[in-house]
Every structure is written in structure tokens, then in C-alpha cells.
Amino acid sequence: MESLIHWLGLKTVPGVGNRLFLHLIQHFGGAEKVFSASRKELLQVEGVNDRLASVIEGYKIPGKVQEDLALAQKNNARIITFADPDYPSLLCHIHDPPPVLYVYGKLQMDSLNIAIVGSRNATSYGRTTTERLSGALTRRGFTVISGMARGIDTAAHVGALAAGGKTIAVLGCGLGTIYPAENKSLFHRIAKNGAVVSEFAFLCPPEAHNFPVRNRIISGLSLGTVIVEATHKSGSLITARLAAEQGREVFAVPGSITSFKSMGTHRLIKQGAKLVEHVDDIIEELNIAHPIPSTCAKDETTMSLTADEKRIIDKLSPYPVHIDKLIRHLSLSAAQASSLLLQLELKGLVTQSPGKLFAKCER
């Protein structure tokens, strides 16, 4: 309790940013020792000047810190510090890792993480492509990371969960504030099947400046970042830049050349981002020869399918086809085809796009 209070308290000291915070911790061996250090000892730390040393030496931890800690613990949120053995190893290596993380759920230390982000005002193409790609990645053993914003972020989480996989949401507000509000159900599903993470105080509101800051955590937790639909000023381009600066891979899904919502992704591709058309494009670039299949993944070879269901599966590919084409090729009635496709959707083997288009889930 005392240790966490000092970690959270040090975050509130004016002039102590993330990098200096960690320099202080590494120099003194703990947050509590920072507050008990003399002015002379504090001045030995690179980045601490006379004024800041005086501030730290006489600093009184605000009562709101104790309230924040009590509230987080009351709501069963875990607080992980940079010194905790459960702190994500990939995040340790970025320029300014967050000293403290508030977590609902469980962070898998040994998981293969990939981030998917993009436009809040996504098109039908963007949402469908994201859900399919996210599902395909989880079936290949990846954990999908995103920011739970509207549009592409939401589709990334939904696709992972629909495939029975794990996903992590990194918030631009505290865990006690669900934003956007319509994602309340999704928030709880993610916490149950992965983790919801924030570096902000438990009741911190979703302020605009928080979101670019949290983007470094999305990319920092991941081996690579996939951008789906981004205008030339999209915030997801910040995540792409941060990923590149962190030495992580950057991927982009192409869109229509006439769509302004793909201008940003096309620019990334011109600048060297890996073009993604299939999940294997990501796996090959990451040089992961044998990704571990998800234990939750569904496979038609291990499921009980009827003869007609098998006929439909054999006709489908990862590229969507209209239901009318299936009806003609398989000599089925519209009612039969709709019923069979619904069953295959429920089994996680088929995805439906707007316009009665169906595709086989990628594996």
C-alpha cells in the first residue's frame, strides 16, 4: 500500500515526467526513497535542477492520490509499476514507458501482440476488413491491441473476441470512465477475455491530449502496428510514427484510391510500411515462422459439420461472395442458404459483410 502511494504520488510532482520518474527510481531504488532523499542527493540525478530538487524535498503527496488508490482497489483494478515483474517487457524498451499501469483483466507476458488502429469514422469496408484481419490474427495465436475508440478500434476488439481470442484495450482515460459510453459491454468483454489498460488515474476523464499520449503504449506493447483507414491527418498516423520510432514494424491495409479515408494509409505504404492483404503478410514480415495457434481457435476439421455446411465451406474463400452466387452454385433455396450460413457464422467459420456478402474466416 505504502509503496504504491509513493509511486502514484511521484507521478503528481510538477516537473517529473516519465523519463525523469524512471531515472529517479533507478537512482534511489524506489519511489519512497525518492521522497526521503535530501536536496543534495536529488541534485545528483541527471535532469534534476535546484528548483525541482526543492519541490521534491518538500512535496506532500495530495490526498487525491490515496483516494485514487482506494477507488482502484475497491473496483478490483490492479496497479502494476515499472518495477513489477509483471510489467510488459516490450513496453520497458520504449523511450518513455509509463511508470504505472492500471489494469482490468490479465496482461499475458509471453503473448504475441499486434496493434490494429485506424479511423473513428470508418467505412463499412474498413470495419469488415478489420474484423476479419483481427479474427485471423487471433486464430494464429496473436493478441490484438487497440484503443477501444469508435470505428476501426472497436472493430479490432470485436473481431478478436468473435474469433475466441484475446484482446487488450489501451484507454485515453481512467479505468473508471468508459469511453465511448456505447462500448460499455465491449469494455467488460475485453476485461474478461484479455485486459483493459490505462496509465491515467482511475477517474481521469477522456481529455483530448490523453489520446496521442496513450498511443505510444498501444504501439509499445506490440511487435507491430497495422493501420486500417486513415486520413492524411488521422491520429492513427501518430501511432504509426511512434511504432517506427520504437523500432517496431508498421503495416497498412490499402483502400480505394478514391477514398480520402485511405489517404493516410496509402502514404504510409509509399513511405515503406508493409502492405497487408492477408494475415500471412504480417507473419512473414515479423519473421515468425510458426505462430502458435490459439487454443480458442475454431477449425472446421475438428468440428461437426453437416454435408451442406461442408459444401458451403468448400465454396467459400477469404474473399466475400454474394449469397445469390452460393444459392446458384449449390442449388439451395434462399431459406436453406441463409440458415446454413447463420449456423456457420455461429460456429465462427464464416463472416458476413453488408449486402449479404459472405467469406470464409482466415486461419
C-alpha positions as CSV (number, residue, x, y, z in Angstrom):
1,M,0.0,0.0,0.0
2,E,2.7,2.5,1.1
3,S,4.9,1.7,-1.9
4,L,2.0,2.2,-4.4
5,I,1.1,5.5,-2.8
6,H,4.6,6.8,-3.3
7,W,4.7,5.6,-6.9
8,L,1.4,7.3,-7.6
9,G,2.4,10.3,-5.6
10,L,5.6,10.8,-7.6
11,K,3.5,10.9,-10.8
12,T,1.9,14.1,-9.4
13,V,5.1,16.1,-8.8
14,P,5.2,19.1,-11.1
15,G,8.2,18.8,-13.5
16,V,8.6,15.0,-13.1
17,G,7.9,13.4,-16.4
18,N,8.0,9.7,-17.3
19,R,11.7,9.6,-18.1
20,L,12.8,11.5,-15.1
21,F,10.5,9.4,-12.9
22,L,12.3,6.3,-14.0
23,H,15.8,7.9,-13.6
24,L,14.8,8.8,-10.0
25,I,13.6,5.2,-9.3
26,Q,16.7,3.7,-10.8
27,H,19.0,6.0,-8.9
28,F,17.4,5.7,-5.5
29,G,15.9,2.2,-5.8
30,G,12.3,3.0,-5.2
31,A,9.7,5.8,-5.1
32,E,9.6,6.1,-1.3
33,K,13.4,6.6,-1.3
34,V,13.0,9.5,-3.7
35,F,10.8,11.4,-1.3
36,S,13.2,10.7,1.6
37,A,16.2,11.8,-0.3
38,S,18.0,15.1,0.5
39,R,18.2,18.0,-1.8
40,K,21.9,17.3,-2.3
41,E,21.2,13.7,-3.2
42,L,18.4,14.7,-5.6
43,L,20.8,17.0,-7.5
44,Q,23.0,14.1,-8.3
45,V,20.3,12.8,-10.7
46,E,20.5,13.9,-14.3
47,G,17.6,16.2,-15.1
48,V,17.0,17.5,-11.6
49,N,17.8,21.2,-11.1
50,D,17.8,23.3,-7.9
51,R,14.1,24.3,-8.2
52,L,12.9,20.7,-8.8
53,A,15.0,19.3,-6.0
54,S,13.4,21.7,-3.6
55,V,9.9,20.8,-4.9
56,I,10.5,17.1,-4.4
57,E,12.2,17.5,-1.0
58,G,9.2,19.4,0.4
59,Y,6.5,17.7,-1.5
60,K,3.4,16.5,0.2
61,I,1.5,13.7,-1.6
62,P,-2.0,15.0,-2.3
63,G,-5.0,13.3,-0.6
64,K,-6.4,12.6,-4.0
65,V,-3.7,10.0,-4.6
66,Q,-4.9,8.0,-1.6
67,E,-8.4,8.3,-2.8
68,D,-7.4,7.2,-6.3
69,L,-5.6,4.1,-4.9
70,A,-8.5,3.2,-2.7
71,L,-11.0,3.6,-5.5
72,A,-8.9,1.4,-7.9
73,Q,-8.6,-1.3,-5.3
74,K,-12.3,-1.2,-4.4
75,N,-13.1,-1.8,-8.1
76,N,-10.6,-4.7,-8.3
77,A,-8.2,-2.8,-10.7
78,R,-4.6,-4.0,-10.4
79,I,-1.8,-1.4,-10.4
80,I,1.4,-2.5,-12.0
81,T,4.6,-0.5,-11.5
82,F,7.6,-0.4,-13.7
83,A,9.4,-2.4,-11.1
84,D,6.8,-5.1,-11.0
85,P,7.9,-8.4,-12.7
86,D,4.5,-8.5,-14.5
87,Y,5.2,-5.2,-16.2
88,P,5.1,-5.8,-20.0
89,S,8.7,-6.4,-21.3
90,L,8.1,-4.9,-24.7
91,L,6.9,-1.7,-23.0
92,C,10.0,-1.4,-21.0
93,H,12.1,-0.7,-24.1
94,I,10.2,2.4,-25.4
95,H,11.6,5.9,-24.9
96,D,9.2,6.9,-22.1
97,P,7.4,3.9,-20.6
98,P,4.6,4.7,-18.2
99,P,5.8,4.2,-14.6
100,V,2.4,2.9,-13.6
101,L,-0.4,0.9,-15.3
102,Y,-3.9,0.4,-14.1
103,V,-5.2,-3.0,-15.3
104,Y,-8.5,-4.8,-15.5
105,G,-8.0,-8.4,-16.6
106,K,-4.7,-10.1,-17.2
107,L,-1.7,-9.0,-19.3
108,Q,-0.1,-12.0,-20.9
109,M,3.7,-11.6,-20.6
110,D,4.6,-14.1,-23.3
111,S,1.9,-13.3,-25.9
112,L,2.4,-12.2,-29.5
113,N,0.9,-8.8,-29.6
114,I,-0.1,-6.9,-32.7
115,A,-1.9,-3.5,-32.7
116,I,-4.7,-2.5,-35.1
117,V,-5.8,1.1,-35.2
118,G,-7.5,3.5,-37.7
119,S,-10.3,5.9,-38.4
120,R,-13.0,6.6,-35.9
121,N,-15.3,7.3,-38.8
122,A,-14.7,4.0,-40.5
123,T,-16.4,2.8,-43.7
124,S,-18.1,-0.5,-44.0
125,Y,-15.1,-1.8,-45.9
126,G,-12.8,-0.7,-43.1
127,R,-14.8,-2.2,-40.3
128,T,-15.3,-5.5,-42.1
129,T,-11.7,-5.8,-43.2
130,T,-10.6,-5.0,-39.6
131,E,-12.8,-7.6,-38.0
132,R,-11.7,-10.3,-40.5
133,L,-8.0,-9.4,-40.0
134,S,-8.3,-9.3,-36.3
135,G,-10.0,-12.6,-36.1
136,A,-7.4,-14.2,-38.4
137,L,-4.6,-12.9,-36.2
138,T,-6.1,-14.3,-33.0
139,R,-6.6,-17.6,-34.7
140,R,-2.9,-17.6,-35.4
141,G,-2.0,-17.0,-31.8
142,F,-1.8,-13.2,-31.6
143,T,-3.3,-10.9,-29.0
144,V,-4.9,-7.8,-30.7
145,I,-4.2,-4.4,-29.1
146,S,-6.2,-1.3,-29.9
147,G,-7.7,1.8,-28.2
148,M,-11.4,1.0,-27.9
149,A,-12.3,4.1,-29.9
150,R,-15.2,4.1,-32.3
151,G,-14.7,2.7,-35.7
152,I,-11.6,0.7,-36.5
153,D,-10.5,0.2,-32.9
154,T,-13.9,-1.2,-31.9
155,A,-13.9,-3.5,-35.0
156,A,-10.4,-4.8,-34.0
157,H,-11.6,-5.8,-30.5
158,V,-14.9,-7.2,-31.8
159,G,-13.1,-9.3,-34.4
160,A,-10.7,-10.8,-31.9
161,L,-13.5,-11.6,-29.4
162,A,-15.7,-13.1,-32.1
163,A,-12.8,-15.5,-33.0
164,G,-12.5,-16.6,-29.4
165,G,-9.2,-14.8,-29.0
166,K,-7.7,-12.3,-26.6
167,T,-7.5,-8.5,-27.0
168,I,-6.2,-5.6,-25.0
169,A,-7.7,-2.1,-24.9
170,V,-5.4,0.9,-24.0
171,L,-7.6,3.8,-22.8
172,G,-7.2,7.5,-23.1
173,C,-8.9,8.0,-19.8
174,G,-9.0,6.2,-16.4
175,L,-10.5,2.7,-15.9
176,G,-13.4,4.3,-14.0
177,T,-14.6,6.1,-17.1
178,I,-15.9,4.1,-20.1
179,Y,-15.4,6.0,-23.3
180,P,-17.1,6.0,-25.6
181,A,-20.2,5.1,-23.5
182,E,-21.7,2.8,-26.1
183,N,-18.7,0.5,-25.7
184,K,-19.7,-0.4,-22.1
185,S,-20.5,-4.0,-22.9
186,L,-17.3,-4.3,-25.0
187,F,-15.3,-2.9,-22.2
188,H,-16.4,-5.7,-19.9
189,R,-15.9,-8.4,-22.5
190,I,-12.4,-7.2,-23.2
191,A,-11.6,-7.2,-19.4
192,K,-12.9,-10.8,-19.2
193,N,-11.0,-12.0,-22.3
194,G,-7.8,-10.0,-22.1
195,A,-7.1,-6.7,-20.4
196,V,-8.1,-3.1,-20.3
197,V,-5.2,-0.8,-19.5
198,S,-4.6,2.8,-18.7
199,E,-1.7,4.9,-17.3
200,F,-4.2,7.6,-16.1
201,A,-5.7,8.0,-12.7
202,F,-8.8,5.9,-12.1
203,L,-11.4,8.6,-12.7
204,C,-9.4,10.6,-15.2
205,P,-11.8,11.9,-17.9
206,P,-11.2,11.3,-21.7
207,E,-9.4,14.6,-22.3
208,A,-8.2,15.3,-25.9
209,H,-4.5,15.4,-25.1
210,N,-4.6,12.0,-23.4
211,F,-5.1,10.1,-26.7
212,P,-1.9,10.9,-28.6
213,V,0.0,10.2,-25.3
214,R,-1.6,6.7,-24.9
215,N,-0.8,5.8,-28.5
216,R,2.8,5.1,-27.5
217,I,1.5,2.4,-25.2
218,I,-0.6,0.8,-28.0
219,S,2.5,0.6,-30.2
220,G,4.9,-0.1,-27.4
221,L,3.0,-3.2,-26.3
222,S,3.1,-4.6,-29.8
223,L,5.5,-6.2,-32.2
224,G,3.9,-4.2,-35.0
225,T,1.1,-1.8,-35.7
226,V,-1.5,-2.2,-38.5
227,I,-3.2,0.9,-39.8
228,V,-6.6,0.5,-41.4
229,E,-8.2,3.6,-42.9
230,A,-6.5,6.8,-42.0
231,T,-7.0,10.3,-43.5
232,H,-3.9,12.3,-44.0
233,K,-4.4,13.9,-40.6
234,S,-5.6,10.8,-38.7
235,G,-4.5,10.3,-35.1
236,S,-3.6,6.7,-36.0
237,L,-0.7,8.1,-38.1
238,I,0.8,9.2,-34.7
239,T,0.7,5.6,-33.6
240,A,2.4,4.5,-36.8
241,R,5.2,7.1,-36.3
242,L,5.6,6.1,-32.7
243,A,5.8,2.4,-33.7
244,A,8.6,3.2,-36.2
245,E,10.5,5.3,-33.6
246,Q,10.2,2.4,-31.2
247,G,11.8,0.1,-33.7
248,R,8.5,-1.8,-34.3
249,E,7.0,-2.9,-37.7
250,V,4.4,-0.7,-39.4
251,F,1.7,-2.2,-41.6
252,A,-1.0,-0.6,-43.7
253,V,-4.1,-2.0,-45.3
254,P,-4.8,-0.4,-48.7
255,G,-8.2,1.1,-49.6
256,S,-9.8,2.7,-52.6
257,I,-7.7,5.3,-54.4
258,T,-10.8,7.5,-54.5
259,S,-11.3,7.3,-50.7
260,F,-9.9,10.2,-48.6
261,K,-10.2,7.9,-45.6
262,S,-7.3,5.8,-47.1
263,M,-5.0,8.7,-48.0
264,G,-3.0,8.3,-44.8
265,T,-2.6,4.5,-45.2
266,H,-1.5,4.9,-48.8
267,R,1.1,7.5,-47.8
268,L,2.4,5.1,-45.2
269,I,2.8,2.4,-47.9
270,K,4.7,4.9,-50.1
271,Q,7.0,5.6,-47.1
272,G,7.8,1.9,-46.6
273,A,5.0,0.4,-44.5
274,K,4.3,-3.2,-45.3
275,L,1.2,-3.5,-47.4
276,V,-1.2,-6.0,-45.9
277,E,-3.7,-8.1,-47.9
278,H,-3.6,-11.2,-45.8
279,V,-2.6,-12.2,-42.2
280,D,0.4,-14.0,-43.7
281,D,1.8,-10.7,-44.8
282,I,2.1,-9.7,-41.2
283,I,3.5,-13.0,-40.0
284,E,6.2,-13.1,-42.8
285,E,7.3,-9.5,-42.0
286,L,7.6,-10.3,-38.3
287,N,9.7,-13.4,-39.2
288,I,7.5,-15.6,-37.1
289,A,7.9,-19.0,-38.8
290,H,5.5,-20.9,-36.7
291,P,3.0,-18.8,-34.7
292,I,1.2,-20.7,-32.0
293,P,-2.4,-21.5,-33.0
294,S,-4.8,-20.0,-30.5
295,T,-6.2,-22.6,-28.1
296,C,-9.6,-21.0,-28.6
297,A,-9.4,-21.0,-32.4
298,K,-12.2,-22.8,-34.2
299,D,-11.3,-25.2,-37.0
300,E,-13.8,-26.8,-39.3
301,T,-11.7,-30.0,-39.4
302,T,-12.3,-30.5,-35.7
303,M,-16.0,-29.5,-35.7
304,S,-19.1,-31.5,-36.6
305,L,-20.4,-30.1,-39.9
306,T,-23.3,-31.3,-41.9
307,A,-22.8,-32.2,-45.5
308,D,-24.4,-29.0,-46.7
309,E,-22.3,-26.9,-44.3
310,K,-19.2,-28.6,-45.7
311,R,-20.4,-27.8,-49.2
312,I,-20.7,-24.1,-48.4
313,I,-17.3,-24.0,-46.6
314,D,-15.7,-25.6,-49.7
315,K,-17.1,-22.9,-51.9
316,L,-16.1,-20.0,-49.8
317,S,-12.7,-18.2,-49.6
318,P,-11.4,-15.2,-47.7
319,Y,-12.9,-13.0,-50.4
320,P,-16.6,-12.3,-50.0
321,V,-19.2,-13.7,-52.4
322,H,-22.9,-12.8,-52.6
323,I,-25.4,-15.3,-51.2
324,D,-27.1,-15.5,-54.6
325,K,-24.0,-16.9,-56.1
326,L,-23.9,-19.7,-53.4
327,I,-27.6,-20.4,-54.0
328,R,-27.0,-20.9,-57.7
329,H,-23.8,-22.9,-57.4
330,L,-25.1,-25.2,-54.6
331,S,-28.7,-25.5,-55.8
332,L,-30.0,-24.3,-52.5
333,S,-33.1,-22.3,-51.7
334,A,-32.7,-18.9,-50.2
335,A,-34.0,-20.1,-46.9
336,Q,-31.7,-23.1,-46.8
337,A,-28.6,-20.9,-47.7
338,S,-29.5,-18.3,-45.0
339,S,-30.0,-20.9,-42.3
340,L,-26.7,-22.8,-43.2
341,L,-24.7,-19.6,-43.3
342,L,-26.1,-18.5,-40.0
343,Q,-25.0,-21.8,-38.4
344,L,-21.5,-21.4,-39.9
345,E,-21.3,-17.8,-38.5
346,L,-22.3,-19.0,-35.1
347,K,-19.5,-21.6,-35.3
348,G,-17.0,-18.9,-36.2
349,L,-16.3,-20.2,-39.6
350,V,-17.9,-17.6,-41.8
351,T,-18.2,-13.8,-41.6
352,Q,-20.9,-11.7,-43.2
353,S,-20.4,-8.3,-44.7
354,P,-23.1,-5.7,-45.5
355,G,-25.0,-6.6,-48.7
356,K,-25.3,-10.3,-47.9
357,L,-21.7,-11.0,-48.7
358,F,-20.1,-14.0,-47.1
359,A,-16.5,-15.1,-46.6
360,K,-14.6,-17.9,-45.0
361,C,-12.7,-16.9,-41.9
362,E,-9.0,-16.8,-42.5
363,R,-6.8,-19.2,-40.5
